[in-house]
């Protein structure tokens, strides 16, 4: 009976040793820095550090843009106050002092694109010299169409 108990005891010890060996190998693979959870934890830790740095730089950028925006808002409020004062002072200006527009030019019925002085004929318009100081002179489109 003692022999059977000793054999069972040695078998139990060998089973426990084998179980511990298998657990040790699994634990080593689990903590492996390249393939296991240890590698994943190391990668996640590096990503957390990168995110912290990015968050700090984004916070600094938002703080500086917030300061610039508040400065611009203050300037805009000051400009709005000046405009309100100018608009309020415009109520004192009489409206009757505005000059009437000069109606010395009229469009012809034959060619509404052509502007002439009232009472002039087409021949006078074509031979009339351009007024001094004009930057551009309108061409006669009907003559241009006839040439092409």
C-alpha positions as CSV (number, residue, x, y, z in Angstrom):
1,X,0.0,0.0,0.0
2,X,2.9,2.3,0.8
3,X,4.3,1.6,-2.6
4,X,1.1,2.6,-4.4
5,X,0.9,5.8,-2.4
6,X,4.5,6.6,-3.2
7,X,3.9,6.0,-6.9
8,X,0.8,8.2,-6.9
9,X,2.7,10.8,-5.0
10,X,5.6,10.8,-7.6
11,X,3.1,10.9,-10.4
12,X,1.3,13.8,-8.9
13,X,4.6,15.7,-8.4
14,X,5.6,15.0,-12.0
15,X,2.1,16.2,-13.2
16,X,2.4,19.4,-11.2
17,X,6.0,19.9,-12.5
18,X,4.8,19.4,-16.1
19,X,1.8,21.8,-15.5
20,X,4.2,24.4,-14.0
21,X,6.5,24.0,-17.1
22,X,3.6,24.5,-19.5
23,X,2.4,27.5,-17.6
24,X,5.9,29.0,-17.5
25,X,6.2,28.7,-21.3
26,X,2.7,30.2,-21.8
27,X,3.6,33.1,-19.5
28,X,6.8,33.7,-21.4
29,X,5.0,33.8,-24.7
30,X,2.3,36.1,-23.2
31,X,4.9,38.6,-22.0
32,X,7.0,38.4,-25.2
33,X,7.8,42.0,-26.4
34,X,7.5,41.2,-30.1
35,X,4.4,38.9,-30.4
36,X,2.6,38.8,-27.1
37,X,0.7,41.1,-24.9
38,X,3.9,42.7,-23.7
39,X,4.6,44.0,-27.2
40,X,1.0,45.3,-27.5
41,X,1.4,47.1,-24.1
42,X,4.7,48.6,-25.2
43,X,3.2,49.8,-28.5
44,X,0.2,51.2,-26.7
45,X,2.4,53.0,-24.2
46,X,4.4,54.6,-27.1
47,X,1.2,55.7,-28.7
48,X,-0.1,57.2,-25.5
49,X,3.2,59.2,-25.2
50,X,2.8,60.4,-28.8
51,X,-0.8,61.4,-28.2
52,X,0.1,63.3,-25.1
53,X,2.7,65.3,-27.1
54,X,0.2,65.9,-29.9
55,X,-2.4,67.0,-27.4
56,X,0.0,69.4,-25.7
57,X,1.0,71.0,-29.1
58,X,-2.7,71.2,-30.1
59,X,-3.6,72.9,-26.8
60,X,-0.7,75.4,-27.3
61,X,-1.9,76.2,-30.8
62,X,-5.5,76.6,-29.7
63,X,-4.4,78.9,-26.9
64,X,-2.5,81.1,-29.2
65,X,-5.3,81.2,-31.8
66,X,-7.7,82.0,-29.0
67,X,-5.6,85.0,-27.9
68,X,-5.4,86.2,-31.6
69,X,-9.1,85.8,-32.0
70,X,-9.9,87.7,-28.8
71,X,-7.6,90.5,-30.0
72,X,-9.4,90.6,-33.4
73,X,-12.8,90.5,-31.7
74,X,-11.8,93.5,-29.5
75,X,-10.6,95.4,-32.6
76,X,-13.8,94.6,-34.5
77,X,-16.0,95.8,-31.6
78,X,-14.0,99.1,-31.5
79,X,-14.5,99.5,-35.3
80,X,-18.2,98.7,-34.9
81,X,-18.6,101.4,-32.2
82,X,-16.8,103.9,-34.5
83,X,-19.2,102.9,-37.4
84,X,-22.2,103.3,-35.1
85,X,-21.0,106.8,-34.2
86,X,-20.4,107.7,-37.9
87,X,-23.9,106.4,-38.8
88,X,-25.4,108.4,-35.9
89,X,-23.6,111.5,-37.1
90,X,-24.9,111.0,-40.7
91,X,-28.4,111.9,-39.4
92,X,-27.2,115.5,-39.1
93,X,-26.2,115.8,-42.8
94,X,-29.0,117.3,-45.0
95,X,-30.1,115.2,-47.9
96,X,-30.9,118.1,-50.2
97,X,-27.1,118.9,-50.7
98,X,-26.6,115.8,-52.9
99,X,-26.1,117.0,-56.5
100,X,-28.3,115.7,-59.3
101,X,-26.7,113.4,-61.9
102,X,-25.7,114.9,-65.3
103,X,-28.1,113.5,-67.9
104,X,-26.2,114.8,-70.9
105,X,-25.8,111.4,-72.4
106,X,-28.6,109.2,-73.8
107,X,-28.9,105.8,-75.5
108,X,-30.0,105.7,-79.1
109,X,-33.1,103.7,-80.1
110,X,-31.3,102.0,-83.0
111,X,-28.3,100.8,-81.0
112,X,-28.9,100.8,-77.2
113,X,-25.3,99.8,-76.6
114,X,-24.1,103.1,-78.1
115,X,-24.2,106.2,-75.9
116,X,-24.5,109.6,-77.6
117,X,-25.3,113.1,-76.7
118,X,-29.0,114.0,-77.2
119,X,-29.7,115.7,-80.5
120,X,-26.7,114.4,-82.4
121,X,-26.9,112.3,-85.6
122,X,-25.1,109.1,-86.3
123,X,-22.7,110.8,-88.8
124,X,-21.8,113.4,-86.1
125,X,-21.1,110.7,-83.6
126,X,-18.8,108.8,-85.9
127,X,-16.8,111.9,-86.9
128,X,-16.7,113.5,-83.5
129,X,-13.2,113.4,-81.9
130,X,-13.0,111.7,-78.5
131,X,-13.1,114.0,-75.6
132,X,-9.8,114.8,-73.9
133,X,-9.0,112.7,-70.9
134,X,-10.9,109.6,-72.0
135,X,-9.1,106.4,-71.3
136,X,-11.1,104.2,-73.6
137,X,-13.2,104.9,-76.8
138,X,-16.1,102.8,-77.9
139,X,-15.7,101.3,-81.4
140,X,-18.6,101.2,-83.9
141,X,-19.6,97.6,-83.9
142,X,-21.6,97.7,-87.2
143,X,-18.4,98.8,-89.0
144,X,-16.4,96.0,-87.4
145,X,-19.1,93.4,-88.5
146,X,-19.0,94.8,-92.0
147,X,-15.2,94.4,-92.3
148,X,-15.2,90.8,-91.2
